[in-house]
């Protein structure tokens, strides 16, 4: 049986971790957290090509193409690296310059109503457009990007197949529309990137089926106790709930500012940006004729969101350190210690309360969180650059 350490004044003492039996209501909670309860990727009415395989192929090629940057050296995959669960391992994204915040994983973001740490975009395709024109990321502009698509034979062919007509490079509205379509193709690819089944999901399946032998083989005693803390005394599921272990909401948890910088205002600014963004659900470039934009219609706003950031998914934590919105915390154990102390927020109000857990509790919590590591549930070809360019149309003459 696993041993858990406790520090006492006299030295180190050990005692066995002893999980208690699960209650029926706890098993129901665990099932709600399992990937088995995750439905198919939700439809995106604002993106008419969201589920078109041709758009995914087009987006895949664009994602790995460094020509989508001002210096020809930065692609989406520069910061969203498949080997790191589509993050980059840095405190802040590093492209042409240094971005404002940490690079979050894009795995599973098709399920999220908000994108970015501050939720300043309301769809994957709207989010995909922002780095392309950000001076510190790709540093390009929509005119150059659309011109690339028109002039590249493979891109031109695929664009015409998906969107019928090539854009008029001399018409601003046509260029804007084509720029939005680039984002929609990128989103069609990103929708294929969803989290795979983890040891946690296998454990819940065995638990629900009453298969006791597999349970013992899948999880150690420490991991079981950590899971019991996760849904119990540690209060993690207040924010990290559902099969992706995120409520997709925004919370101030008292994370200290990046060294040398003023506190980041977070969602209180992000909500203003998403409402004003020309590529949001209500905008002229959305394909949703009904403008069914419930997230925008009922968006939460107000000063209570000062310093609040989006709850990240806890799935696929492997290779995604450092953590928090500016990579302020290097290790998972330090993240747990932060929530255990729940310090006062530098701006706004820390919603978290001190947990006052023992060090052994924190180690067991970490042991459980590491069971959420899993491969991405996508064909291997989507996790690397395309091996060949998109085919161009045959010469008709």
FIDOKOL-948823 format. One record per residue (C-alpha): residue number from 1; residue in one letter; y, z, x. Coordinates in pm, whole numbers. Example, Ala and Ser with C-alpha at 12.3 -4.5 7.8 and 13.67 -1.06 7.14 Angstrom:
! residues 2
<vexro pos="1" code="A" c2="-450" c3="780" c1="1230"/>
<vexro pos="2" code="S" c2="-106" c3="714" c1="1367"/>
//
This chain:
! residues 397
<vexro pos="1" code="X" c2="0" c3="0" c1="0"/>
<vexro pos="2" code="X" c2="351" c3="-76" c1="122"/>
<vexro pos="3" code="X" c2="541" c3="206" c1="286"/>
<vexro pos="4" code="X" c2="904" c3="287" c1="213"/>
<vexro pos="5" code="X" c2="1119" c3="468" c1="467"/>
<vexro pos="6" code="X" c2="1359" c3="751" c1="390"/>
<vexro pos="7" code="X" c2="1608" c3="891" c1="635"/>
<vexro pos="8" code="X" c2="1629" c3="1269" c1="649"/>
<vexro pos="9" code="X" c2="1814" c3="1499" c1="885"/>
<vexro pos="10" code="X" c2="1494" c3="1584" c1="1064"/>
<vexro pos="11" code="X" c2="1394" c3="1221" c1="1124"/>
<vexro pos="12" code="X" c2="1200" c3="943" c1="954"/>
<vexro pos="13" code="X" c2="958" c3="1020" c1="674"/>
<vexro pos="14" code="X" c2="747" c3="778" c1="472"/>
<vexro pos="15" code="X" c2="585" c3="773" c1="135"/>
<vexro pos="16" code="X" c2="401" c3="502" c1="-57"/>
<vexro pos="17" code="X" c2="591" c3="283" c1="-302"/>
<vexro pos="18" code="X" c2="433" c3="346" c1="-641"/>
<vexro pos="19" code="X" c2="529" c3="104" c1="-919"/>
<vexro pos="20" code="X" c2="510" c3="247" c1="-1268"/>
<vexro pos="21" code="X" c2="343" c3="52" c1="-1551"/>
<vexro pos="22" code="X" c2="554" c3="-210" c1="-1724"/>
<vexro pos="23" code="X" c2="660" c3="-152" c1="-2084"/>
<vexro pos="24" code="X" c2="628" c3="-426" c1="-2342"/>
<vexro pos="25" code="X" c2="1006" c3="-456" c1="-2371"/>
<vexro pos="26" code="X" c2="1036" c3="-492" c1="-1992"/>
<vexro pos="27" code="X" c2="780" c3="-771" c1="-1989"/>
<vexro pos="28" code="X" c2="989" c3="-950" c1="-2252"/>
<vexro pos="29" code="X" c2="1295" c3="-916" c1="-2027"/>
<vexro pos="30" code="X" c2="1101" c3="-1055" c1="-1732"/>
<vexro pos="31" code="X" c2="986" c3="-1352" c1="-1938"/>
<vexro pos="32" code="X" c2="1350" c3="-1425" c1="-2024"/>
<vexro pos="33" code="X" c2="1421" c3="-1440" c1="-1649"/>
<vexro pos="34" code="X" c2="1130" c3="-1669" c1="-1568"/>
<vexro pos="35" code="X" c2="1167" c3="-2043" c1="-1514"/>
<vexro pos="36" code="X" c2="914" c3="-2086" c1="-1794"/>
<vexro pos="37" code="X" c2="1199" c3="-2007" c1="-2033"/>
<vexro pos="38" code="X" c2="1430" c3="-2267" c1="-1880"/>
<vexro pos="39" code="X" c2="1457" c3="-2572" c1="-2102"/>
<vexro pos="40" code="X" c2="1523" c3="-2928" c1="-1991"/>
<vexro pos="41" code="X" c2="1850" c3="-3014" c1="-1823"/>
<vexro pos="42" code="X" c2="2110" c3="-3011" c1="-2102"/>
<vexro pos="43" code="X" c2="2269" c3="-3335" c1="-2212"/>
<vexro pos="44" code="X" c2="2618" c3="-3418" c1="-2087"/>
<vexro pos="45" code="X" c2="2793" c3="-3623" c1="-2358"/>
<vexro pos="46" code="X" c2="3092" c3="-3669" c1="-2128"/>
<vexro pos="47" code="X" c2="2875" c3="-3877" c1="-1892"/>
<vexro pos="48" code="X" c2="2713" c3="-4179" c1="-2055"/>
<vexro pos="49" code="X" c2="2497" c3="-4253" c1="-1750"/>
<vexro pos="50" code="X" c2="2392" c3="-3893" c1="-1683"/>
<vexro pos="51" code="X" c2="2022" c3="-3966" c1="-1733"/>
<vexro pos="52" code="X" c2="2009" c3="-4330" c1="-1627"/>
<vexro pos="53" code="X" c2="1771" c3="-4369" c1="-1328"/>
<vexro pos="54" code="X" c2="1989" c3="-4649" c1="-1194"/>
<vexro pos="55" code="X" c2="2287" c3="-4414" c1="-1189"/>
<vexro pos="56" code="X" c2="2079" c3="-4153" c1="-1003"/>
<vexro pos="57" code="X" c2="1990" c3="-4415" c1="-740"/>
<vexro pos="58" code="X" c2="2357" c3="-4511" c1="-711"/>
<vexro pos="59" code="X" c2="2465" c3="-4147" c1="-688"/>
<vexro pos="60" code="X" c2="2195" c3="-4071" c1="-430"/>
<vexro pos="61" code="X" c2="2329" c3="-4346" c1="-204"/>
<vexro pos="62" code="X" c2="2688" c3="-4230" c1="-253"/>
<vexro pos="63" code="X" c2="2597" c3="-3866" c1="-183"/>
<vexro pos="64" code="X" c2="2476" c3="-3945" c1="170"/>
<vexro pos="65" code="X" c2="2738" c3="-4212" c1="249"/>
<vexro pos="66" code="X" c2="2995" c3="-4099" c1="508"/>
<vexro pos="67" code="X" c2="3213" c3="-4399" c1="422"/>
<vexro pos="68" code="X" c2="3336" c3="-4192" c1="129"/>
<vexro pos="69" code="X" c2="3567" c3="-4010" c1="370"/>
<vexro pos="70" code="X" c2="3890" c3="-4091" c1="550"/>
<vexro pos="71" code="X" c2="3732" c3="-4068" c1="897"/>
<vexro pos="72" code="X" c2="3395" c3="-4221" c1="811"/>
<vexro pos="73" code="X" c2="3217" c3="-3907" c1="924"/>
<vexro pos="74" code="X" c2="3189" c3="-3687" c1="616"/>
<vexro pos="75" code="X" c2="2947" c3="-3726" c1="326"/>
<vexro pos="76" code="X" c2="2866" c3="-3493" c1="38"/>
<vexro pos="77" code="X" c2="2555" c3="-3397" c1="236"/>
<vexro pos="78" code="X" c2="2769" c3="-3274" c1="526"/>
<vexro pos="79" code="X" c2="2834" c3="-2954" c1="335"/>
<vexro pos="80" code="X" c2="2555" c3="-2974" c1="75"/>
<vexro pos="81" code="X" c2="2259" c3="-2992" c1="311"/>
<vexro pos="82" code="X" c2="1914" c3="-3025" c1="150"/>
<vexro pos="83" code="X" c2="1753" c3="-2809" c1="419"/>
<vexro pos="84" code="X" c2="1988" c3="-2523" c1="320"/>
<vexro pos="85" code="X" c2="1934" c3="-2560" c1="-54"/>
<vexro pos="86" code="X" c2="2239" c3="-2789" c1="-62"/>
<vexro pos="87" code="X" c2="2473" c3="-2537" c1="101"/>
<vexro pos="88" code="X" c2="2583" c3="-2530" c1="467"/>
<vexro pos="89" code="X" c2="2533" c3="-2186" c1="621"/>
<vexro pos="90" code="X" c2="2904" c3="-2139" c1="695"/>
<vexro pos="91" code="X" c2="3154" c3="-1887" c1="553"/>
<vexro pos="92" code="X" c2="3373" c3="-2178" c1="442"/>
<vexro pos="93" code="X" c2="3294" c3="-2545" c1="410"/>
<vexro pos="94" code="X" c2="3372" c3="-2747" c1="723"/>
<vexro pos="95" code="X" c2="3448" c3="-3116" c1="682"/>
<vexro pos="96" code="X" c2="3765" c3="-3297" c1="797"/>
<vexro pos="97" code="X" c2="3918" c3="-2951" c1="785"/>
<vexro pos="98" code="X" c2="3815" c3="-2607" c1="667"/>
<vexro pos="99" code="X" c2="3793" c3="-2565" c1="292"/>
<vexro pos="100" code="X" c2="3925" c3="-2268" c1="99"/>
<vexro pos="101" code="X" c2="3590" c3="-2122" c1="-2"/>
<vexro pos="102" code="X" c2="3219" c3="-2099" c1="70"/>
<vexro pos="103" code="X" c2="3003" c3="-2402" c1="-14"/>
<vexro pos="104" code="X" c2="2787" c3="-2306" c1="-313"/>
<vexro pos="105" code="X" c2="2450" c3="-2464" c1="-371"/>
<vexro pos="106" code="X" c2="2451" c3="-2743" c1="-629"/>
<vexro pos="107" code="X" c2="2086" c3="-2685" c1="-725"/>
<vexro pos="108" code="X" c2="2065" c3="-2616" c1="-1098"/>
<vexro pos="109" code="X" c2="2436" c3="-2668" c1="-1164"/>
<vexro pos="110" code="X" c2="2356" c3="-2913" c1="-1444"/>
<vexro pos="111" code="X" c2="2293" c3="-2600" c1="-1653"/>
<vexro pos="112" code="X" c2="2635" c3="-2452" c1="-1582"/>
<vexro pos="113" code="X" c2="2940" c3="-2505" c1="-1804"/>
<vexro pos="114" code="X" c2="3168" c3="-2433" c1="-1506"/>
<vexro pos="115" code="X" c2="3169" c3="-2560" c1="-1149"/>
<vexro pos="116" code="X" c2="3318" c3="-2409" c1="-834"/>
<vexro pos="117" code="X" c2="3360" c3="-2038" c1="-762"/>
<vexro pos="118" code="X" c2="3666" c3="-2028" c1="-988"/>
<vexro pos="119" code="X" c2="3529" c3="-2267" c1="-1252"/>
<vexro pos="120" code="X" c2="3812" c3="-2516" c1="-1208"/>
<vexro pos="121" code="X" c2="3594" c3="-2806" c1="-1325"/>
<vexro pos="122" code="X" c2="3386" c3="-2830" c1="-1641"/>
<vexro pos="123" code="X" c2="3122" c3="-3090" c1="-1546"/>
<vexro pos="124" code="X" c2="2924" c3="-3199" c1="-1244"/>
<vexro pos="125" code="X" c2="3099" c3="-3535" c1="-1238"/>
<vexro pos="126" code="X" c2="3448" c3="-3386" c1="-1254"/>
<vexro pos="127" code="X" c2="3353" c3="-3151" c1="-971"/>
<vexro pos="128" code="X" c2="3211" c3="-3433" c1="-760"/>
<vexro pos="129" code="X" c2="3547" c3="-3611" c1="-761"/>
<vexro pos="130" code="X" c2="3755" c3="-3326" c1="-619"/>
<vexro pos="131" code="X" c2="3619" c3="-3312" c1="-261"/>
<vexro pos="132" code="X" c2="3662" c3="-3688" c1="-225"/>
<vexro pos="133" code="X" c2="4040" c3="-3657" c1="-246"/>
<vexro pos="134" code="X" c2="4074" c3="-3313" c1="-87"/>
<vexro pos="135" code="X" c2="4255" c3="-3347" c1="247"/>
<vexro pos="136" code="X" c2="4032" c3="-3077" c1="402"/>
<vexro pos="137" code="X" c2="3707" c3="-3227" c1="278"/>
<vexro pos="138" code="X" c2="3659" c3="-3604" c1="249"/>
<vexro pos="139" code="X" c2="4032" c3="-3676" c1="274"/>
<vexro pos="140" code="X" c2="4000" c3="-4013" c1="99"/>
<vexro pos="141" code="X" c2="4168" c3="-4144" c1="-217"/>
<vexro pos="142" code="X" c2="4047" c3="-4315" c1="-531"/>
<vexro pos="143" code="X" c2="4188" c3="-4656" c1="-439"/>
<vexro pos="144" code="X" c2="3993" c3="-4663" c1="-112"/>
<vexro pos="145" code="X" c2="3676" c3="-4534" c1="-275"/>
<vexro pos="146" code="X" c2="3679" c3="-4785" c1="-558"/>
<vexro pos="147" code="X" c2="3754" c3="-5064" c1="-308"/>
<vexro pos="148" code="X" c2="3446" c3="-4958" c1="-110"/>
<vexro pos="149" code="X" c2="3230" c3="-4984" c1="-423"/>
<vexro pos="150" code="X" c2="3369" c3="-5328" c1="-508"/>
<vexro pos="151" code="X" c2="3324" c3="-5463" c1="-155"/>
<vexro pos="152" code="X" c2="2977" c3="-5323" c1="-82"/>
<vexro pos="153" code="X" c2="2722" c3="-5575" c1="-221"/>
<vexro pos="154" code="X" c2="2466" c3="-5313" c1="-328"/>
<vexro pos="155" code="X" c2="2722" c3="-5079" c1="-481"/>
<vexro pos="156" code="X" c2="2895" c3="-5365" c1="-659"/>
<vexro pos="157" code="X" c2="2566" c3="-5477" c1="-814"/>
<vexro pos="158" code="X" c2="2469" c3="-5131" c1="-933"/>
<vexro pos="159" code="X" c2="2819" c3="-5057" c1="-1063"/>
<vexro pos="160" code="X" c2="2818" c3="-5376" c1="-1272"/>
<vexro pos="161" code="X" c2="2472" c3="-5294" c1="-1411"/>
<vexro pos="162" code="X" c2="2587" c3="-4949" c1="-1523"/>
<vexro pos="163" code="X" c2="2945" c3="-5006" c1="-1630"/>
<vexro pos="164" code="X" c2="2949" c3="-5380" c1="-1716"/>
<vexro pos="165" code="X" c2="3277" c3="-5484" c1="-1554"/>
<vexro pos="166" code="X" c2="3407" c3="-5436" c1="-1204"/>
<vexro pos="167" code="X" c2="3742" c3="-5256" c1="-1187"/>
<vexro pos="168" code="X" c2="4070" c3="-5436" c1="-1137"/>
<vexro pos="169" code="X" c2="4191" c3="-5298" c1="-805"/>
<vexro pos="170" code="X" c2="4551" c3="-5375" c1="-897"/>
<vexro pos="171" code="X" c2="4538" c3="-5176" c1="-1221"/>
<vexro pos="172" code="X" c2="4585" c3="-4800" c1="-1185"/>
<vexro pos="173" code="X" c2="4405" c3="-4715" c1="-1508"/>
<vexro pos="174" code="X" c2="4110" c3="-4933" c1="-1413"/>
<vexro pos="175" code="X" c2="4089" c3="-4767" c1="-1071"/>
<vexro pos="176" code="X" c2="4100" c3="-4422" c1="-1231"/>
<vexro pos="177" code="X" c2="3819" c3="-4518" c1="-1466"/>
<vexro pos="178" code="X" c2="3608" c3="-4650" c1="-1178"/>
<vexro pos="179" code="X" c2="3678" c3="-4335" c1="-978"/>
<vexro pos="180" code="X" c2="3549" c3="-4128" c1="-1270"/>
<vexro pos="181" code="X" c2="3241" c3="-4349" c1="-1280"/>
<vexro pos="182" code="X" c2="3171" c3="-4271" c1="-914"/>
<vexro pos="183" code="X" c2="3167" c3="-3904" c1="-1010"/>
<vexro pos="184" code="X" c2="2933" c3="-3976" c1="-1300"/>
<vexro pos="185" code="X" c2="2686" c3="-4153" c1="-1071"/>
<vexro pos="186" code="X" c2="2697" c3="-3862" c1="-826"/>
<vexro pos="187" code="X" c2="2629" c3="-3625" c1="-1117"/>
<vexro pos="188" code="X" c2="2332" c3="-3836" c1="-1233"/>
<vexro pos="189" code="X" c2="2178" c3="-3773" c1="-892"/>
<vexro pos="190" code="X" c2="2268" c3="-3404" c1="-880"/>
<vexro pos="191" code="X" c2="2108" c3="-3347" c1="-1222"/>
<vexro pos="192" code="X" c2="1774" c3="-3413" c1="-1054"/>
<vexro pos="193" code="X" c2="1817" c3="-3108" c1="-828"/>
<vexro pos="194" code="X" c2="1670" c3="-2811" c1="-1011"/>
<vexro pos="195" code="X" c2="1507" c3="-2493" c1="-878"/>
<vexro pos="196" code="X" c2="1133" c3="-2483" c1="-836"/>
<vexro pos="197" code="X" c2="882" c3="-2217" c1="-930"/>
<vexro pos="198" code="X" c2="891" c3="-1902" c1="-715"/>
<vexro pos="199" code="X" c2="651" c3="-1614" c1="-654"/>
<vexro pos="200" code="X" c2="852" c3="-1421" c1="-911"/>
<vexro pos="201" code="X" c2="766" c3="-1679" c1="-1177"/>
<vexro pos="202" code="X" c2="398" c3="-1665" c1="-1082"/>
<vexro pos="203" code="X" c2="406" c3="-1285" c1="-1107"/>
<vexro pos="204" code="X" c2="566" c3="-1290" c1="-1454"/>
<vexro pos="205" code="X" c2="309" c3="-1543" c1="-1573"/>
<vexro pos="206" code="X" c2="23" c3="-1321" c1="-1452"/>
<vexro pos="207" code="X" c2="187" c3="-1013" c1="-1601"/>
<vexro pos="208" code="X" c2="234" c3="-1177" c1="-1941"/>
<vexro pos="209" code="X" c2="-127" c3="-1297" c1="-1937"/>
<vexro pos="210" code="X" c2="-260" c3="-953" c1="-1841"/>
<vexro pos="211" code="X" c2="-416" c3="-1089" c1="-1521"/>
<vexro pos="212" code="X" c2="-403" c3="-775" c1="-1310"/>
<vexro pos="213" code="X" c2="-581" c3="-904" c1="-1001"/>
<vexro pos="214" code="X" c2="-340" c3="-1196" c1="-949"/>
<vexro pos="215" code="X" c2="-45" c3="-960" c1="-997"/>
<vexro pos="216" code="X" c2="-154" c3="-750" c1="-701"/>
<vexro pos="217" code="X" c2="-206" c3="-1061" c1="-491"/>
<vexro pos="218" code="X" c2="135" c3="-1211" c1="-574"/>
<vexro pos="219" code="X" c2="365" c3="-908" c1="-533"/>
<vexro pos="220" code="X" c2="358" c3="-612" c1="-300"/>
<vexro pos="221" code="X" c2="428" c3="-263" c1="-432"/>
<vexro pos="222" code="X" c2="777" c3="-273" c1="-279"/>
<vexro pos="223" code="X" c2="852" c3="-603" c1="-453"/>
<vexro pos="224" code="X" c2="737" c3="-466" c1="-789"/>
<vexro pos="225" code="X" c2="950" c3="-153" c1="-750"/>
<vexro pos="226" code="X" c2="1242" c3="-373" c1="-646"/>
<vexro pos="227" code="X" c2="1200" c3="-579" c1="-961"/>
<vexro pos="228" code="X" c2="1189" c3="-264" c1="-1172"/>
<vexro pos="229" code="X" c2="1516" c3="-154" c1="-1011"/>
<vexro pos="230" code="X" c2="1663" c3="-503" c1="-1066"/>
<vexro pos="231" code="X" c2="1621" c3="-487" c1="-1443"/>
<vexro pos="232" code="X" c2="1679" c3="-110" c1="-1454"/>
<vexro pos="233" code="X" c2="1882" c3="132" c1="-1244"/>
<vexro pos="234" code="X" c2="2049" c3="-135" c1="-1030"/>
<vexro pos="235" code="X" c2="2197" c3="-296" c1="-1344"/>
<vexro pos="236" code="X" c2="2168" c3="-644" c1="-1191"/>
<vexro pos="237" code="X" c2="2085" c3="-822" c1="-1516"/>
<vexro pos="238" code="X" c2="2424" c3="-738" c1="-1662"/>
<vexro pos="239" code="X" c2="2544" c3="-1050" c1="-1478"/>
<vexro pos="240" code="X" c2="2231" c3="-1205" c1="-1324"/>
<vexro pos="241" code="X" c2="2036" c3="-1284" c1="-1639"/>
<vexro pos="242" code="X" c2="1857" c3="-1582" c1="-1790"/>
<vexro pos="243" code="X" c2="1607" c3="-1803" c1="-1604"/>
<vexro pos="244" code="X" c2="1867" c3="-1906" c1="-1344"/>
<vexro pos="245" code="X" c2="1968" c3="-1542" c1="-1296"/>
<vexro pos="246" code="X" c2="2333" c3="-1604" c1="-1375"/>
<vexro pos="247" code="X" c2="2541" c3="-1556" c1="-1689"/>
<vexro pos="248" code="X" c2="2771" c3="-1838" c1="-1572"/>
<vexro pos="249" code="X" c2="3066" c3="-1605" c1="-1625"/>
<vexro pos="250" code="X" c2="3339" c3="-1469" c1="-1398"/>
<vexro pos="251" code="X" c2="3362" c3="-1117" c1="-1261"/>
<vexro pos="252" code="X" c2="3572" c3="-921" c1="-1015"/>
<vexro pos="253" code="X" c2="3331" c3="-721" c1="-800"/>
<vexro pos="254" code="X" c2="3574" c3="-592" c1="-539"/>
<vexro pos="255" code="X" c2="3480" c3="-828" c1="-257"/>
<vexro pos="256" code="X" c2="3723" c3="-788" c1="32"/>
<vexro pos="257" code="X" c2="3944" c3="-1083" c1="129"/>
<vexro pos="258" code="X" c2="3855" c3="-1325" c1="406"/>
<vexro pos="259" code="X" c2="3992" c3="-1184" c1="737"/>
<vexro pos="260" code="X" c2="4362" c3="-1260" c1="777"/>
<vexro pos="261" code="X" c2="4406" c3="-1400" c1="425"/>
<vexro pos="262" code="X" c2="4569" c3="-1269" c1="109"/>
<vexro pos="263" code="X" c2="4336" c3="-1185" c1="-181"/>
<vexro pos="264" code="X" c2="4204" c3="-1490" c1="-368"/>
<vexro pos="265" code="X" c2="4315" c3="-1487" c1="-734"/>
<vexro pos="266" code="X" c2="4000" c3="-1670" c1="-844"/>
<vexro pos="267" code="X" c2="3935" c3="-1750" c1="-1210"/>
<vexro pos="268" code="X" c2="4284" c3="-1664" c1="-1336"/>
<vexro pos="269" code="X" c2="4403" c3="-1976" c1="-1148"/>
<vexro pos="270" code="X" c2="4084" c3="-2176" c1="-1201"/>
<vexro pos="271" code="X" c2="4109" c3="-2158" c1="-1579"/>
<vexro pos="272" code="X" c2="4455" c3="-2311" c1="-1568"/>
<vexro pos="273" code="X" c2="4331" c3="-2589" c1="-1341"/>
<vexro pos="274" code="X" c2="4034" c3="-2684" c1="-1558"/>
<vexro pos="275" code="X" c2="4251" c3="-2704" c1="-1870"/>
<vexro pos="276" code="X" c2="4500" c3="-2932" c1="-1692"/>
<vexro pos="277" code="X" c2="4247" c3="-3152" c1="-1513"/>
<vexro pos="278" code="X" c2="4262" c3="-3520" c1="-1613"/>
<vexro pos="279" code="X" c2="3884" c3="-3549" c1="-1579"/>
<vexro pos="280" code="X" c2="3790" c3="-3261" c1="-1807"/>
<vexro pos="281" code="X" c2="3587" c3="-3292" c1="-2128"/>
<vexro pos="282" code="X" c2="3896" c3="-3369" c1="-2334"/>
<vexro pos="283" code="X" c2="4036" c3="-3623" c1="-2090"/>
<vexro pos="284" code="X" c2="4065" c3="-3999" c1="-2123"/>
<vexro pos="285" code="X" c2="3772" c3="-4053" c1="-1885"/>
<vexro pos="286" code="X" c2="3518" c3="-3845" c1="-2076"/>
<vexro pos="287" code="X" c2="3252" c3="-4047" c1="-2259"/>
<vexro pos="288" code="X" c2="3228" c3="-3788" c1="-2536"/>
<vexro pos="289" code="X" c2="3403" c3="-3958" c1="-2828"/>
<vexro pos="290" code="X" c2="3375" c3="-3642" c1="-3038"/>
<vexro pos="291" code="X" c2="3535" c3="-3430" c1="-2763"/>
<vexro pos="292" code="X" c2="3292" c3="-3150" c1="-2839"/>
<vexro pos="293" code="X" c2="3434" c3="-2923" c1="-2573"/>
<vexro pos="294" code="X" c2="3336" c3="-2574" c1="-2685"/>
<vexro pos="295" code="X" c2="3378" c3="-2429" c1="-2336"/>
<vexro pos="296" code="X" c2="3739" c3="-2545" c1="-2324"/>
<vexro pos="297" code="X" c2="3806" c3="-2454" c1="-2687"/>
<vexro pos="298" code="X" c2="3690" c3="-2096" c1="-2643"/>
<vexro pos="299" code="X" c2="3759" c3="-2043" c1="-2273"/>
<vexro pos="300" code="X" c2="3834" c3="-1686" c1="-2172"/>
<vexro pos="301" code="X" c2="4167" c3="-1638" c1="-1999"/>
<vexro pos="302" code="X" c2="4411" c3="-1361" c1="-1913"/>
<vexro pos="303" code="X" c2="4510" c3="-1141" c1="-1623"/>
<vexro pos="304" code="X" c2="4182" c3="-950" c1="-1642"/>
<vexro pos="305" code="X" c2="4032" c3="-1253" c1="-1462"/>
<vexro pos="306" code="X" c2="4243" c3="-1190" c1="-1152"/>
<vexro pos="307" code="X" c2="4010" c3="-1183" c1="-855"/>
<vexro pos="308" code="X" c2="3710" c3="-1284" c1="-1069"/>
<vexro pos="309" code="X" c2="3453" c3="-1537" c1="-946"/>
<vexro pos="310" code="X" c2="3157" c3="-1714" c1="-1098"/>
<vexro pos="311" code="X" c2="2825" c3="-1530" c1="-1092"/>
<vexro pos="312" code="X" c2="2601" c3="-1733" c1="-857"/>
<vexro pos="313" code="X" c2="2238" c3="-1799" c1="-931"/>
<vexro pos="314" code="X" c2="2001" c3="-1578" c1="-734"/>
<vexro pos="315" code="X" c2="1737" c3="-1846" c1="-716"/>
<vexro pos="316" code="X" c2="1682" c3="-2030" c1="-390"/>
<vexro pos="317" code="X" c2="1869" c3="-1770" c1="-183"/>
<vexro pos="318" code="X" c2="1674" c3="-1874" c1="124"/>
<vexro pos="319" code="X" c2="1896" c3="-2039" c1="388"/>
<vexro pos="320" code="X" c2="2215" c3="-1995" c1="182"/>
<vexro pos="321" code="X" c2="2380" c3="-1708" c1="375"/>
<vexro pos="322" code="X" c2="2658" c3="-1603" c1="423"/>
<vexro pos="323" code="X" c2="2734" c3="-1482" c1="74"/>
<vexro pos="324" code="X" c2="3028" c3="-1440" c1="-166"/>
<vexro pos="325" code="X" c2="3312" c3="-1681" c1="-244"/>
<vexro pos="326" code="X" c2="3438" c3="-1700" c1="114"/>
<vexro pos="327" code="X" c2="3123" c3="-1607" c1="297"/>
<vexro pos="328" code="X" c2="3262" c3="-1260" c1="363"/>
<vexro pos="329" code="X" c2="2919" c3="-1092" c1="369"/>
<vexro pos="330" code="X" c2="2662" c3="-1212" c1="620"/>
<vexro pos="331" code="X" c2="2333" c3="-1070" c1="496"/>
<vexro pos="332" code="X" c2="2159" c3="-991" c1="169"/>
<vexro pos="333" code="X" c2="2121" c3="-625" c1="267"/>
<vexro pos="334" code="X" c2="2498" c3="-601" c1="314"/>
<vexro pos="335" code="X" c2="2552" c3="-757" c1="-30"/>
<vexro pos="336" code="X" c2="2335" c3="-486" c1="-184"/>
<vexro pos="337" code="X" c2="2520" c3="-217" c1="6"/>
<vexro pos="338" code="X" c2="2849" c3="-357" c1="-126"/>
<vexro pos="339" code="X" c2="2731" c3="-326" c1="-486"/>
<vexro pos="340" code="X" c2="2588" c3="16" c1="-416"/>
<vexro pos="341" code="X" c2="2935" c3="138" c1="-307"/>
<vexro pos="342" code="X" c2="3142" c3="-75" c1="-551"/>
<vexro pos="343" code="X" c2="3471" c3="-35" c1="-362"/>
<vexro pos="344" code="X" c2="3811" c3="-67" c1="-527"/>
<vexro pos="345" code="X" c2="3928" c3="-427" c1="-567"/>
<vexro pos="346" code="X" c2="4218" c3="-548" c1="-354"/>
<vexro pos="347" code="X" c2="4360" c3="-723" c1="-662"/>
<vexro pos="348" code="X" c2="4257" c3="-685" c1="-1024"/>
<vexro pos="349" code="X" c2="3986" c3="-441" c1="-1121"/>
<vexro pos="350" code="X" c2="3632" c3="-411" c1="-986"/>
<vexro pos="351" code="X" c2="3404" c3="-431" c1="-1289"/>
<vexro pos="352" code="X" c2="3106" c3="-291" c1="-1097"/>
<vexro pos="353" code="X" c2="3038" c3="81" c1="-1079"/>
<vexro pos="354" code="X" c2="2877" c3="258" c1="-780"/>
<vexro pos="355" code="X" c2="2499" c3="250" c1="-811"/>
<vexro pos="356" code="X" c2="2431" c3="542" c1="-576"/>
<vexro pos="357" code="X" c2="2087" c3="408" c1="-492"/>
<vexro pos="358" code="X" c2="1885" c3="531" c1="-195"/>
<vexro pos="359" code="X" c2="1837" c3="316" c1="113"/>
<vexro pos="360" code="X" c2="1472" c3="277" c1="17"/>
<vexro pos="361" code="X" c2="1581" c3="146" c1="-324"/>
<vexro pos="362" code="X" c2="1806" c3="-112" c1="-159"/>
<vexro pos="363" code="X" c2="1524" c3="-228" c1="68"/>
<vexro pos="364" code="X" c2="1295" c3="-269" c1="-231"/>
<vexro pos="365" code="X" c2="1562" c3="-462" c1="-419"/>
<vexro pos="366" code="X" c2="1597" c3="-695" c1="-123"/>
<vexro pos="367" code="X" c2="1219" c3="-735" c1="-105"/>
<vexro pos="368" code="X" c2="1221" c3="-852" c1="-467"/>
<vexro pos="369" code="X" c2="1515" c3="-1090" c1="-420"/>
<vexro pos="370" code="X" c2="1333" c3="-1264" c1="-137"/>
<vexro pos="371" code="X" c2="1052" c3="-1352" c1="-381"/>
<vexro pos="372" code="X" c2="1295" c3="-1590" c1="-554"/>
<vexro pos="373" code="X" c2="1274" c3="-1836" c1="-264"/>
<vexro pos="374" code="X" c2="1117" c3="-2162" c1="-376"/>
<vexro pos="375" code="X" c2="1128" c3="-2533" c1="-303"/>
<vexro pos="376" code="X" c2="1358" c3="-2755" c1="-503"/>
<vexro pos="377" code="X" c2="1174" c3="-2916" c1="-792"/>
<vexro pos="378" code="X" c2="1255" c3="-3276" c1="-705"/>
<vexro pos="379" code="X" c2="1073" c3="-3565" c1="-545"/>
<vexro pos="380" code="X" c2="1103" c3="-3553" c1="-165"/>
<vexro pos="381" code="X" c2="1293" c3="-3881" c1="-155"/>
<vexro pos="382" code="X" c2="1588" c3="-3721" c1="-333"/>
<vexro pos="383" code="X" c2="1614" c3="-3457" c1="-58"/>
<vexro pos="384" code="X" c2="1702" c3="-3698" c1="219"/>
<vexro pos="385" code="X" c2="1926" c3="-3997" c1="275"/>
<vexro pos="386" code="X" c2="1803" c3="-4322" c1="118"/>
<vexro pos="387" code="X" c2="1581" c3="-4518" c1="352"/>
<vexro pos="388" code="X" c2="1738" c3="-4848" c1="250"/>
<vexro pos="389" code="X" c2="2066" c3="-4960" c1="91"/>
<vexro pos="390" code="X" c2="2089" c3="-5052" c1="-273"/>
<vexro pos="391" code="X" c2="1986" c3="-5416" c1="-326"/>
<vexro pos="392" code="X" c2="2261" c3="-5666" c1="-397"/>
<vexro pos="393" code="X" c2="2250" c3="-5937" c1="-661"/>
<vexro pos="394" code="X" c2="2086" c3="-6260" c1="-556"/>
<vexro pos="395" code="X" c2="2311" c3="-6551" c1="-486"/>
<vexro pos="396" code="X" c2="2322" c3="-6755" c1="-807"/>
<vexro pos="397" code="X" c2="2420" c3="-7077" c1="-630"/>
//
